[in-house]
Amino acid sequence: MSDKPEKLITDDGLRLDGRRADEIRPMKIEVGVLSRADGSCYLEWGKNKILVGVFGPREAHPRRSQRADNAVIRYRYNMASFSVEDRARPGPSRRSIEISKVSREAFEPVIMTELFPKTAIDIFVEVLQADAGTRTAAINASSIALADAGIPMKGLITSCAFGKVDGQIVLDLNKEEDNYGEADFPVAMTQDGDITLLQMDGHLTPEEIKKGLELVKKGCKEILEIQRAVLRKKFETPVEEPEEET
Ligand code: UDP
């Protein structure tokens, strides 16, 4: 890993990757990239690269995992061994189990599980390249993949982190900022702004949290627009009518 830079924010108020405090990294989304999944999404956010496949609703196995009145949501976050600088050990870790749990919970308020009793909805996340913010990137991609699979939802879930770097509150930390910053605060929310995931690593004052949440709301609004545009493009593509025989 590189040494700690002397400053993470320059005297001009710019971050090392050229962003201002309230700017998110560039995001690129492709939808429907896996032919065997019911829904899928490939998302790049800065240097993060995430692939998500959604399967279901399908009969839940083993049977004892079924719920009589609801679908069960299963979320598996996995880091490819080549996704990080020091090879990630294959298989679940405490970190990946925690991320899977909180991410599943982030979707529970919006997925209409009551429509599909005894079934499972599986969300498989593969982190292909990590550069901080992978859980938030994966949630944004999962939201698109769920919509692509036609899973009924009350709305999209959007996710972004804020943090504290060189004493300043900034949006969407990159790896250097995550490593050497003072705090990281990932959030996910519904399109109405109701928070469905909130975590904190580091120390922040109530005022800093308030300021950060304002930044996150702004970031999530921008991400929601990107998500909506991608889905609109996918679902508004006119179906070609077969030519009439003469
Ligand atoms: N990371 C790593 N090895 C690991 C776990 C994480 O190099 O085993 C890096 C990776 O770039 C990740 C970042 O540390 O994106 C921050 O990890 P964190 O646990 O804060 O989760 P994230 O910000 O990715 O949601």
Residues whose N, C-alpha, C, O or C-beta is under 5 A from the ligand:
A	BS01	UDP	V84 E85 A88 A130 D131 A132 G133 T134 R135 T136 D178
